[in-house]
Structure formats: C-alpha cells, structure tokens
Amino acid sequence: LAPPGKLGIIIQSSNQGPVVHLVKPESVLKGLLFDGDLIIALDNDDTTAWNAHTITRVISQRSKLYRKITVLGKVNMQC
C-alpha cells in the first residue's frame, strides 16, 4: 500500500496503460515501484485503459488515503 501524501513518481501513458516513468530518489515507493512498471490497477480498479493524466489525477484525489497500486514488472513501452 502506498501511504497518504505525495508518492514521488512520474507516470506516462503507453499503449498498454499507465507506466511508471520515474521513481524519484525521495519517493516513499523507492524499492517497491520501478521505472517501466505497468500500473494495472489502483485500489482494485482496472487502470489498463487509463492514460497518465487520469491515473495521476485519481492518485492525487486520494492523497489523504492509503492507495493500493498493482503493477506488472517492467514492460516494453510503446507510447
């Protein structure tokens, strides 16, 4: 689970869904999420059809809560 507050990650869109582009050095998720991870669900909601803007907005809206981020390991990105 991702704790409340800023996560310190940058997400970009891909044909497969939102992908972690960068995990910042100060991120609370450093060592848990990795560059290239495909985000397939947020709080058990399927995110594979979401773009980076949508998932970033929803993560931000839920910033006062714990968030469950489900990923698949590094994917080959096709933007």
PASEBA-1860 file (N, C-alpha, C; in nm, 3 decimals):
! residues 79
1> LAPPGKLG> 0.083/-0.119/0.000/0.000/0.000/0.000/0.086/0.125/0.000 ~ 0.046/0.221/-0.079/0.115/0.349/-0.081/0.056/0.437/0.029 ~ 0.140/0.499/0.110/0.090/0.580/0.221/0.027/0.710/0.172 ~ -0.051/0.775/0.259/-0.105/0.907/0.224/0.007/1.003/0.189 ~ -0.025/1.103/0.107/0.072/1.204/0.068/0.123/1.182/-0.073 ~ 0.221/1.264/-0.108/0.281/1.255/-0.241/0.362/1.127/-0.252 ~ 0.360/1.069/-0.371/0.428/0.941/-0.390/0.568/0.955/-0.450 ~ 0.593/1.066/-0.519/0.725/1.086/-0.577/0.751/0.998/-0.698
9> IIIQSSNQ> 0.648/0.979/-0.781/0.666/0.904/-0.905/0.612/0.986/-1.021 ~ 0.667/0.960/-1.138/0.620/1.022/-1.261/0.565/0.909/-1.348 ~ 0.446/0.929/-1.400/0.377/0.827/-1.478/0.360/0.878/-1.621 ~ 0.374/0.788/-1.718/0.347/0.827/-1.856/0.253/0.726/-1.919 ~ 0.189/0.768/-2.025/0.094/0.682/-2.096/0.168/0.588/-2.189 ~ 0.108/0.470/-2.210/0.158/0.376/-2.311/0.038/0.305/-2.371 ~ 0.060/0.228/-2.475/-0.048/0.152/-2.539/-0.104/0.047/-2.444 ~ -0.028/0.008/-2.345/-0.070/-0.096/-2.252/-0.134/-0.041/-2.125
17> GPVVHLVK> -0.126/0.090/-2.107/-0.178/0.154/-1.988/-0.073/0.244/-1.926 ~ -0.101/0.299/-1.808/-0.005/0.389/-1.743/0.119/0.313/-1.695 ~ 0.234/0.375/-1.716/0.362/0.315/-1.682/0.441/0.410/-1.593 ~ 0.509/0.354/-1.493/0.598/0.434/-1.409/0.716/0.477/-1.495 ~ 0.729/0.606/-1.515/0.840/0.660/-1.594/0.962/0.681/-1.506 ~ 0.939/0.730/-1.384/1.050/0.761/-1.294/1.004/0.749/-1.149 ~ 1.086/0.683/-1.069/1.067/0.682/-0.924/1.174/0.777/-0.869 ~ 1.131/0.888/-0.813/1.226/0.989/-0.764/1.304/0.934/-0.644
25> PESVLKGL> 1.428/0.980/-0.626/1.511/0.930/-0.515/1.446/0.945/-0.377 ~ 1.364/1.047/-0.358/1.300/1.071/-0.228/1.163/1.002/-0.216 ~ 1.123/0.926/-0.317/0.992/0.862/-0.318/0.975/0.762/-0.204 ~ 0.856/0.761/-0.145/0.824/0.663/-0.041/0.808/0.523/-0.102 ~ 0.803/0.515/-0.234/0.787/0.387/-0.302/0.916/0.338/-0.366 ~ 1.026/0.407/-0.337/1.156/0.364/-0.390/1.186/0.223/-0.339 ~ 1.221/0.136/-0.432/1.246/-0.003/-0.397/1.123/-0.092/-0.405 ~ 1.005/-0.029/-0.421/0.880/-0.103/-0.435/0.825/-0.092/-0.577
33> LFDGDLII> 0.834/0.028/-0.634/0.799/0.051/-0.774/0.928/0.080/-0.849 ~ 0.927/0.049/-0.979/1.047/0.067/-1.059/1.010/0.129/-1.194 ~ 1.105/0.202/-1.252/1.085/0.259/-1.384/1.045/0.147/-1.479 ~ 0.938/0.171/-1.556/0.891/0.072/-1.652/0.781/-0.019/-1.602 ~ 0.747/-0.013/-1.471/0.637/-0.094/-1.419/0.505/-0.047/-1.480 ~ 0.424/-0.142/-1.526/0.292/-0.113/-1.580/0.192/-0.114/-1.465 ~ 0.120/-0.004/-1.447/0.019/0.005/-1.340/-0.111/-0.052/-1.394 ~ -0.151/-0.169/-1.342/-0.270/-0.236/-1.394/-0.395/-0.212/-1.309
41> ALDNDDTT> -0.376/-0.165/-1.186/-0.492/-0.137/-1.100/-0.455/-0.035/-0.992 ~ -0.555/0.042/-0.954/-0.545/0.136/-0.842/-0.664/0.109/-0.752 ~ -0.638/0.068/-0.630/-0.745/0.031/-0.536/-0.841/-0.070/-0.600 ~ -0.784/-0.167/-0.669/-0.857/-0.276/-0.737/-0.940/-0.231/-0.857 ~ -0.927/-0.106/-0.900/-0.992/-0.059/-1.023/-0.895/-0.079/-1.138 ~ -0.939/-0.145/-1.244/-0.855/-0.169/-1.362/-0.813/-0.036/-1.424 ~ -0.683/-0.017/-1.442/-0.632/0.109/-1.498/-0.570/0.091/-1.636 ~ -0.582/-0.026/-1.695/-0.512/-0.052/-1.822/-0.563/0.036/-1.937
49> AWNAHTIT> -0.683/0.091/-1.926/-0.735/0.180/-2.030/-0.716/0.328/-1.994 ~ -0.656/0.354/-1.878/-0.636/0.492/-1.833/-0.508/0.548/-1.894 ~ -0.505/0.680/-1.911/-0.380/0.746/-1.951/-0.312/0.804/-1.827 ~ -0.195/0.859/-1.848/-0.116/0.911/-1.736/-0.189/1.023/-1.662 ~ -0.255/1.109/-1.736/-0.326/1.221/-1.673/-0.435/1.170/-1.580 ~ -0.512/1.073/-1.626/-0.623/1.020/-1.546/-0.574/0.955/-1.418 ~ -0.476/0.867/-1.427/-0.430/0.798/-1.306/-0.362/0.895/-1.209 ~ -0.290/0.992/-1.263/-0.225/1.091/-1.177/-0.331/1.172/-1.102
57> RVISQRSK> -0.439/1.209/-1.170/-0.547/1.285/-1.108/-0.615/1.204/-0.998 ~ -0.643/1.077/-1.025/-0.710/0.993/-0.926/-0.619/0.968/-0.805 ~ -0.492/0.940/-0.830/-0.398/0.922/-0.719/-0.395/1.048/-0.632 ~ -0.393/1.163/-0.697/-0.390/1.290/-0.624/-0.519/1.312/-0.544 ~ -0.632/1.278/-0.603/-0.761/1.295/-0.534/-0.768/1.208/-0.408 ~ -0.698/1.097/-0.410/-0.698/1.005/-0.296/-0.575/1.022/-0.208 ~ -0.511/1.136/-0.216/-0.382/1.157/-0.149/-0.389/1.152/0.004 ~ -0.508/1.165/0.061/-0.520/1.157/0.207/-0.544/1.015/0.256
65> LYRKITVL> -0.548/0.921/0.161/-0.576/0.782/0.192/-0.459/0.693/0.153 ~ -0.457/0.572/0.208/-0.366/0.470/0.156/-0.419/0.427/0.021 ~ -0.329/0.399/-0.075/-0.369/0.357/-0.207/-0.300/0.226/-0.243 ~ -0.375/0.134/-0.298/-0.320/0.007/-0.343/-0.288/0.018/-0.492 ~ -0.160/0.009/-0.524/-0.117/0.018/-0.663/-0.067/-0.119/-0.706 ~ -0.132/-0.177/-0.806/-0.094/-0.308/-0.856/-0.019/-0.291/-0.988 ~ 0.097/-0.353/-0.998/0.180/-0.337/-1.117/0.224/-0.472/-1.173 ~ 0.258/-0.469/-1.300/0.332/-0.577/-1.364/0.474/-0.525/-1.381
73> GKVNMQC> 0.571/-0.611/-1.368/0.710/-0.569/-1.383/0.735/-0.498/-1.514 ~ 0.853/-0.446/-1.528/0.891/-0.363/-1.643/0.836/-0.417/-1.774 ~ 0.779/-0.324/-1.852/0.722/-0.360/-1.981/0.796/-0.287/-2.092 ~ 0.787/-0.340/-2.213/0.841/-0.269/-2.329/0.739/-0.162/-2.366 ~ 0.781/-0.037/-2.358/0.688/0.074/-2.377/0.670/0.106/-2.523 ~ 0.543/0.126/-2.560/0.507/0.178/-2.691/0.413/0.294/-2.666 ~ 0.465/0.414/-2.675/0.383/0.533/-2.644/0.304/0.577/-2.765
END
